[in-house]
Amino acid sequence: MKKNGFTLVELVAILVIIGVLAMISVPIVLHYLNDGKKNAFADSVDGIVRAVELDSAKKDFTKITYQVERGDVINLKTKEVLKLEGGSEEAGKIIVNQEGTISYAIHNDSWCAIKTESEREQIIKKYVEGDCNLSS
């Protein structure tokens, strides 16, 4: 008599193989998802900084401080609000000095981007409450 189907041992072996593949692939997929979120945050910060650069270029070259608050960028000197599209979740501070050099500390719930006047590139790190501030 011919038997059709799999034995219990064969089914358990297949489940073990699937489990091992999942243990290997899930951390890799999560890493790529995390990198994608970090890169999206960096692009968002770049857009905010470009908006501030354009706005500050219209003003006289005095020190201007901007506050970033969940989708709005507020010029603290004139109280003018720059509306950002896309439902941004970032918050923080941007300072444009007399020479037009920009420094900032901007964060969302996961990441923090900091760039001081002396640095050429921004530093992006995990956000910790109270640890995403400009030193000056």
Phi, psi and omega in degrees: 000133183268133178260135175254146177110184183249153176277165179299322180296319179295319178295319178295320179298319178295318178297322178296317179296316178297320178297318179295317178298320178294319179297328180279317189276327184299313178298326179293315179296317179297323178298314179294322176296317179296317177298321178297319178294321179295317179293323177296319177297315180299319178295321178296316178298318178300320178296319178297315181294321177297320178298319178293319178301315179296318180293316182289335178292334178283339185267166173292155185280075171243167179293126180236133176248134178243144175250129177261123183223096171042058175105350178239146172242119187250124173284111185290342179280314184257351184066013177289139182251126173264115180279134177253141178273156172102005177062049183299145179248013183277157175214157177152203185222141176232134178237128175249120182274183185298331180274357181090006178284137185251136170232149183202159170222108183233139181219161165238200183286346184242326190233157177229129176246125180232134173218124177261170180301327184277347182263144179275327184242153175282153175251126178248127180221169176299140181279130173236128182310127177083001184246017180238072183228156171282142183288337180253000000 
